């Protein structure tokens, strides 16, 4: 069953009518509805292209949060082999919102880390909707240290509304854990590549995305705060999230102009959820290209360039 976003409702009606016609034809083989159904398909295709031709920042937020969008686990299952997950922070617990471990990308041994939101009610609750607690970031630090020790490139997949702000997380040092993870990203002497595959929310995303190369899927978003949170603070009205989304400049296209994102990875028409296989392949191709770009660089150069990248951040495209 296709899940439609609010702005896709007219499209849902047309595609629904086409499916109804085909369902009727399956029950009555004498019915000839293919010409009419094909006309509806063409109308739906044109409408889809029109809807996605110039999405507003708020609509991009909606697409980035689409429940059917491929998540971290989908990318790991499809792009990596011999994946061996590592669990726990050796201090408190294992955080299921963060998954990571050793794997192979093609013939290259790597460490892969990512936020996992889950894909149904049970798994979303188990994964805490991709909102990591301190032990998740401490698990990531363990993995980053292992990658550095054994000279393994790191690939991170970012998809979180932000770090979990609950009382228990604060008691266990949430902000310190995020800072340590960000610090470790800056210290390791191996290639570090980050892909924002959905939402990149606040410090919870930065803790994984302080990388040599940061790429974003075409309809992903990356911001210091959610549009709803921003609107609540600035205007005391969460319903002004559309204006907030415009002001935050959180789209992949804006962030590429500003130098925050190095690469924008194209998505199939209608978003990654419409053709997950094509989206995953595009991400795999981008990872390979970025690994090739960083291959052979010394540890000192990788650390220096990564540091300089973040010192320079924001100076590019400010006049735009």
BELFENWO-V808995 format. One record per backbone hydrogen bond with DSSP energy under -0.5 kcal/mol. NH is the residue of the N-H (numbers start at 1). CO is the residue of the C=O. If there is no record, write none. Layout:
[[NH CO] [NH CO]]
This chain:
[[4 2] [8 5] [9 6] [12 8] [13 9] [14 10] [15 11] [16 12] [17 13] [18 14] [19 15] [20 16] [21 17] [22 18] [23 19] [24 20] [25 21] [26 22] [27 23] [28 24] [31 28] [33 31] [37 33] [38 34] [39 35] [40 36] [41 37] [42 38] [43 39] [44 40] [45 41] [46 42] [47 43] [48 44] [49 45] [50 46] [51 47] [52 48] [53 49] [53 50] [54 50] [55 52] [60 56] [61 57] [62 58] [63 59] [64 60] [65 61] [66 63] [69 66] [72 115] [74 71] [75 71] [76 72] [77 73] [78 74] [79 75] [80 76] [81 104] [84 102] [85 83] [86 100] [89 93] [95 93] [96 94] [98 95] [99 114] [101 112] [102 84] [103 110] [104 81] [105 108] [106 104] [108 105] [109 107] [110 103] [111 153] [112 101] [113 155] [114 99] [115 157] [116 97] [124 120] [125 121] [126 122] [127 123] [128 125] [129 124] [130 116] [130 127] [131 128] [132 130] [136 133] [137 133] [138 134] [139 135] [140 136] [141 137] [142 138] [143 139] [144 140] [145 141] [146 142] [147 143] [148 144] [149 145] [150 146] [151 148] [152 147] [153 109] [154 191] [155 111] [156 193] [157 113] [158 156] [158 195] [160 199] [164 132] [170 166] [171 167] [172 168] [173 170] [174 169] [177 173] [178 174] [179 175] [180 176] [181 177] [182 178] [183 179] [184 180] [185 181] [186 182] [187 183] [188 184] [193 154] [194 213] [195 156] [196 215] [197 158] [197 195] [198 158] [200 221] [201 160] [201 199] [202 200] [202 223] [204 201] [205 201] [205 202] [206 202] [207 203] [208 205] [209 205] [210 206] [211 209] [212 192] [213 192] [215 194] [215 213] [216 263] [217 196] [218 265] [220 217] [221 198] [222 250] [223 200] [230 226] [231 227] [232 228] [233 229] [234 230] [235 231] [236 232] [237 231] [240 237] [241 238] [242 239] [244 240] [245 241] [246 242] [247 243] [248 244] [249 245] [249 246] [250 245] [252 220] [255 251] [256 252] [257 253] [258 254] [259 255] [259 256] [260 255] [261 255] [262 214] [263 214] [265 216] [265 263] [266 264] [271 268] [274 271] [275 271] [275 272] [279 275] [280 276] [281 277] [282 278] [283 279] [284 280] [285 281] [286 282] [287 283] [288 284] [289 285] [290 286] [291 287] [292 288] [293 289] [294 290] [295 291] [297 294] [302 298] [303 299] [304 300] [305 301] [306 302] [307 303] [308 304] [309 305] [310 306] [311 307] [312 308] [314 258] [315 312] [316 258] [318 315] [320 317]]
